[in-house]
Amino acid sequence: MTNDAEYAAVVAAPVGLLGLRMSAGQLVGIDFAPPVSSVDTAPDEATREVLDQLFQYFEDPAWQFDLSLGIQGTAFQRRVWQALTRIPRGCTRSYGELALELGSSARAVGGACRRNPVPIVVPCHRVIAAAGGAGGFMGQRGGEALAIKLWLLAHERRES
């Protein structure tokens, strides 16, 4: 979550409030339950497209995002985020499995997932603990964050 962010839009979703951060027509961040300091009252076309695709996803878990992203991260984080987009809807991979694929450690993969600036669109929620437990989400192992992860996984497993 970002403090004092200026959001292009804040929208109610099945997982709670989502704050969208945009830059130069690209999605750069999605924050859960954002502390609203300011919201653009007239979203531009790029923001409306993000909103439309998010609503499509919440209506139909098979929806495939096709958005312009302006996310920043290290080369390793970008490799992890790219790998996350290859995990099919309704499926999960363990942190260790991704680490093996990327020649890294499970802890490093977990760190990159935690720093994912656009959850839902880049599906870090599809990464779980090796023993089949949910693992963490947004740097937390319980509470509302874990409830959001479990909701997203259940949503993607339902038939559309």
VOBA-1610 file (N, C-alpha, C; in pm, whole numbers, padded with zeros to 5 digits, always signed):
BEGIN
Met+00085-00117+00000Met+00000+00000+00000Met+00090+00124+00000Thr+00051+00224-00073Thr+00127+00346-00083Thr+00062+00454+00001Asn+00140+00529+00075Asn+00086+00638+00155Asn+00083+00765+00072Asp-00017+00849+00096Asp-00030+00978+00028Asp-00027+00966-00124Ala-00082+00859-00177Ala-00086+00840-00322Ala-00198+00923-00381Glu-00177+00963-00502Glu-00285+01026-00576Glu-00340+00919-00670Tyr-00464+00885-00652Tyr-00524+00777-00728Tyr-00599+00832-00848Ala-00583+00760-00958Ala-00661+00793-01078Ala-00805+00750-01058Ala-00825+00647-00973Ala-00959+00599-00941Ala-00951+00515-00815Val-01057+00516-00739Val-01076+00425-00626Val-01210+00358-00651Val-01210+00226-00649Val-01330+00153-00686Val-01359+00042-00586Ala-01486+00020-00559Ala-01527-00091-00475Ala-01526-00217-00559Ala-01463-00321-00507Ala-01453-00450-00575Ala-01492-00558-00476Pro-01513-00680-00522Pro-01548-00788-00429Pro-01444-00810-00319Val-01320-00766-00341Val-01214-00783-00241Val-01192-00657-00159Gly-01278-00558-00175Gly-01265-00432-00101Gly-01231-00317-00194Leu-01193-00206-00136Leu-01156-00090-00218Leu-01022-00112-00286Leu-01016-00070-00413Leu-00891-00074-00488Leu-00857+00067-00534Gly-00736+00110-00508Gly-00688+00239-00556Gly-00596+00217-00674Leu-00626+00282-00786Leu-00547+00266-00908Leu-00453+00384-00924Arg-00326+00353-00943Arg-00227+00456-00971Arg-00187+00444-01118Met-00192+00556-01187Met-00161+00561-01331Met-00050+00663-01354Ser+00026+00641-01461Ser+00127+00736-01503Ser+00142+00726-01654Ala+00128+00839-01721Ala+00144+00845-01866Ala+00061+00738-01937Gly-00063+00720-01892Gly-00153+00625-01957Gly-00126+00479-01924Gln-00039+00452-01828Gln-00007+00314-01791Gln-00044+00289-01645Leu-00086+00167-01617Leu-00114+00126-01480Leu+00020+00104-01410Val+00040+00171-01297Val+00165+00155-01222Val+00142+00097-01083Gly+00018+00092-01038Gly-00006+00034-00907Gly-00152+00012-00877Ile-00177-00093-00799Ile-00308-00121-00743Ile-00288-00139-00594Asp-00357-00057-00516Asp-00348-00066-00371Asp-00481-00115-00315Phe-00474-00208-00219Phe-00595-00257-00151Phe-00628-00163-00037Ala-00757-00132-00021Ala-00807-00046+00088Ala-00719+00077+00105Pro-00705+00155+00000Pro-00612+00268+00006Pro-00660+00380+00097Pro-00563+00445+00162Pro-00599+00566+00236Pro-00614+00677+00132Val-00732+00720+00108Val-00758+00813-00002Val-00718+00954+00038Ser-00615+01004-00032Ser-00576+01143-00009Ser-00632+01229-00121Ser-00637+01176-00240Ser-00703+01247-00349Ser-00733+01150-00461Val-00840+01177-00529Val-00884+01092-00639Val-00920+01183-00756Asp-00873+01146-00874Asp-00912+01218-00995Asp-01060+01192-01016Thr-01139+01297-01021Thr-01284+01279-01032Thr-01330+01246-01174Ala-01246+01267-01271Ala-01282+01236-01410Ala-01172+01148-01470Pro-01183+01015-01450Pro-01079+00925-01501Pro-01061+00939-01653Asp-00937+00934-01696Asp-00908+00942-01839Asp-00936+00807-01906Glu-00916+00802-02036Glu-00949+00681-02112Glu-00868+00560-02065Ala-00740+00579-02037Ala-00656+00467-01993Ala-00706+00412-01859Thr-00743+00501-01768Thr-00795+00457-01637Thr-00928+00386-01654Arg-01013+00436-01741Arg-01142+00369-01766Arg-01119+00229-01822Glu-01016+00212-01905Glu-00985+00080-01960Glu-00942-00016-01849Val-00860+00032-01757Val-00820-00052-01643Val-00942-00091-01561Leu-01027+00006-01532Leu-01149-00022-01456Leu-01235-00125-01528Asp-01253-00108-01658Asp-01335-00200-01737Asp-01278-00342-01728Gln-01146-00355-01744Gln-01086-00489-01741Gln-01092-00551-01601Leu-01076-00471-01497Leu-01092-00524-01362Leu-01234-00574-01340Phe-01334-00496-01383Phe-01474-00540-01369Phe-01499-00667-01450Gln-01439-00677-01570Gln-01453-00798-01651Gln-01398-00919-01574Tyr-01280-00900-01513Tyr-01219-01009-01435Tyr-01308-01050-01318Phe-01362-00954-01245Phe-01445-00988-01131Phe-01575-01054-01174Glu-01621-01027-01295Glu-01741-01091-01349Glu-01708-01230-01405Asp-01593-01242-01470Asp-01554-01365-01538Asp-01407-01394-01507Pro-01380-01493-01421Pro-01242-01520-01382Pro-01152-01565-01497Ala-01210-01602-01611Ala-01130-01641-01726Ala-01080-01520-01805Trp-01122-01400-01767Trp-01081-01278-01837Trp-00929-01268-01840Gln-00875-01234-01956Gln-00731-01215-01974Gln-00701-01066-01979Phe-00622-01017-01886Phe-00586-00876-01886Phe-00497-00843-02005Asp-00523-00729-02065Asp-00441-00676-02174Asp-00427-00527-02148Leu-00337-00493-02057Leu-00321-00355-02013Leu-00178-00308-02034Ser-00162-00181-02054Ser-00030-00120-02061Ser+00017-00096-01918Leu+00128-00162-01882Leu+00181-00151-01746Leu+00309-00068-01746Gly+00322+00014-01646Gly+00443+00095-01627Gly+00505+00063-01494Ile+00521-00065-01465Ile+00570-00106-01333Ile+00723-00105-01329Gln+00773-00065-01214Gln+00917-00055-01192Gln+00962-00163-01095Gly+01077-00219-01121Gly+01135-00319-01032Gly+01272-00358-01080Thr+01340-00436-01000Thr+01472-00486-01039Thr+01454-00585-01154Ala+01564-00621-01218Ala+01558-00720-01325Ala+01502-00851-01273Phe+01543-00892-01152Phe+01491-01016-01094Phe+01342-01005-01067Gln+01298-00896-01007Gln+01155-00879-00980Gln+01075-00887-01109Arg+01122-00824-01215Arg+01050-00828-01343Arg+01045-00971-01398Arg+01152-01049-01378Arg+01151-01189-01422Arg+01045-01269-01346Val+01039-01246-01215Val+00938-01315-01133Val+00799-01273-01178Trp+00776-01143-01193Trp+00643-01095-01232Trp+00603-01151-01367Gln+00697-01162-01460Gln+00667-01222-01590Gln+00628-01368-01573Ala+00702-01440-01487Ala+00670-01581-01463Ala+00530-01597-01402Leu+00491-01503-01317Leu+00358-01510-01256Leu+00249-01504-01361Thr+00270-01426-01465Thr+00168-01413-01569Thr+00152-01541-01650Arg+00247-01633-01639Arg+00237-01760-01712Arg+00168-01870-01630Ile+00135-01843-01505Ile+00063-01942-01424Ile-00083-01936-01467Pro-00137-02045-01519Pro-00276-02042-01568Pro-00377-02012-01458Arg-00485-01947-01497Arg-00597-01921-01407Arg-00642-02053-01347Gly-00671-02051-01217Gly-00718-02171-01149Gly-00607-02264-01104Cys-00483-02229-01138Cys-00368-02311-01098Cys-00281-02233-01001Thr-00197-02306-00931Thr-00102-02243-00841Thr+00036-02305-00863Arg+00135-02234-00817Arg+00274-02284-00815Arg+00329-02250-00679Ser+00421-02329-00631Ser+00484-02297-00502Ser+00597-02197-00525Tyr+00633-02128-00417Tyr+00746-02036-00424Tyr+00871-02113-00469Gly+00888-02236-00417Gly+01002-02319-00453Gly+01004-02359-00600Glu+00887-02393-00654Glu+00880-02430-00796Glu+00921-02313-00884Leu+00872-02194-00851Leu+00911-02077-00928Leu+01060-02048-00912Ala+01110-02066-00792Ala+01252-02043-00766Ala+01338-02137-00850Leu+01299-02264-00857Leu+01373-02360-00939Leu+01373-02316-01085Glu+01257-02276-01134Glu+01244-02231-01273Glu+01333-02110-01301Leu+01345-02021-01202Leu+01419-01896-01222Leu+01563-01903-01172Gly+01604-02018-01116Gly+01740-02030-01064Gly+01763-01940-00944Ser+01669-01940-00853Ser+01675-01850-00739Ser+01634-01925-00613Ser+01598-01849-00510Ser+01550-01910-00386Ser+01402-01877-00367Ala+01334-01963-00291Ala+01192-01940-00263Ala+01173-01807-00190Arg+01264-01774-00100Arg+01253-01649-00025Arg+01263-01527-00118Ala+01351-01535-00217Ala+01365-01423-00313Ala+01239-01410-00398Val+01182-01523-00438Val+01057-01520-00514Val+00947-01458-00429Gly+00940-01497-00302Gly+00840-01440-00212Gly+00857-01289-00198Gly+00981-01244-00191Gly+01007-01100-00181Gly+00960-01026-00305Ala+00984-01085-00422Ala+00939-01022-00547Ala+00786-01021-00554Cys+00722-01127-00508Cys+00575-01130-00506Cys+00523-01020-00414Arg+00584-01006-00298Arg+00541-00905-00201Arg+00554-00764-00259Arg+00648-00742-00349Arg+00670-00609-00406Arg+00597-00588-00539Asn+00515-00684-00579Asn+00437-00673-00702Asn+00345-00550-00692Pro+00366-00449-00777Pro+00285-00328-00765Pro+00144-00339-00822Val+00118-00442-00902Val-00015-00454-00964Val-00075-00593-00939Pro-00103-00624-00809Pro-00166-00753-00781Pro-00297-00763-00857Ile-00343-00881-00875Ile-00459-00921-00955Ile-00417-00926-01101Val-00367-00816-01157Val-00326-00813-01298Val-00203-00901-01317Val-00104-00887-01230Val+00010-00978-01225Val-00019-01069-01105Pro-00061-01193-01132Pro-00128-01276-01031Pro-00035-01340-00927Cys+00020-01260-00839Cys+00105-01313-00732Cys+00025-01400-00636His-00108-01386-00636His-00191-01467-00548His-00188-01615-00588Arg-00137-01647-00706Arg-00132-01785-00752Arg-00010-01860-00699Val+00072-01795-00618Val+00191-01858-00562Val+00161-01895-00416Ile+00186-02022-00384Ile+00150-02074-00252Ile+00271-02140-00186Ala+00255-02176-00061Ala+00360-02244+00014Ala+00378-02386-00038Ala+00497-02441-00017Ala+00530-02574-00068Ala+00438-02683-00013Ala+00399-02672+00111Ala+00314-02774+00173Ala+00167-02759+00135Gly+00138-02668+00042Gly+00000-02651-00004Gly-00075-02544+00070Gly-00015-02486+00173Gly-00080-02376+00243Gly-00079-02252+00155Ala-00159-02156+00191Ala-00173-02038+00106Ala-00047-01954+00099Gly+00038-01960+00200Gly+00156-01873+00202Gly+00113-01734+00243Gly+00183-01635+00196Gly+00152-01497+00232Gly+00089-01420+00117Phe+00049-01298+00150Phe-00004-01207+00049Phe+00014-01066+00102Met+00069-00980+00019Met+00095-00841+00057Met+00183-00833+00182Gly+00274-00930+00196Gly+00366-00929+00308Gly+00305-00978+00439Gln+00185-01035+00433Gln+00118-01082+00554Gln+00080-01229+00538Arg+00071-01298+00648Arg+00037-01441+00645Arg-00102-01469+00701Gly-00179-01366+00724Gly-00312-01386+00780Gly-00396-01262+00763Gly-00507-01260+00832Gly-00595-01145+00833Gly-00659-01117+00699Glu-00688-00989+00677Glu-00759-00948+00556Glu-00679-00978+00429Ala-00547-00962+00436Ala-00464-00990+00318Ala-00480-01135+00273Leu-00471-01228+00366Leu-00485-01368+00330Leu-00627-01398+00282Ala-00726-01334+00341Ala-00865-01353+00295Ala-00881-01308+00150Ile-00814-01200+00113Ile-00819-01154-00027Ile-00757-01257-00119Lys-00640-01310-00081Lys-00572-01411-00164Lys-00662-01534-00182Leu-00721-01581-00072Leu-00807-01700-00080Leu-00931-01673-00165Trp-00986-01551-00157Trp-01101-01516-00240Trp-01061-01519-00388Leu-00946-01460-00421Leu-00901-01456-00561Leu-00879-01598-00615Leu-00817-01684-00535Leu-00796-01823-00579Leu-00928-01895-00600Ala-01022-01879-00508Ala-01153-01944-00523Ala-01227-01888-00644His-01219-01758-00664His-01283-01693-00778His-01231-01753-00909Glu-01101-01772-00918Glu-01042-01823-01042Glu-01068-01970-01064Arg-01106-02040-00961Arg-01135-02183-00975Arg-01279-02209-01014Arg-01363-02106-01005Arg-01503-02128-01040Arg-01518-02130-01192Glu-01616-02199-01237Glu-01642-02207-01382Glu-01706-02076-01428Ser-01665-02029-01543Ser-01724-01905-01597Ser-01833-01937-01695
//
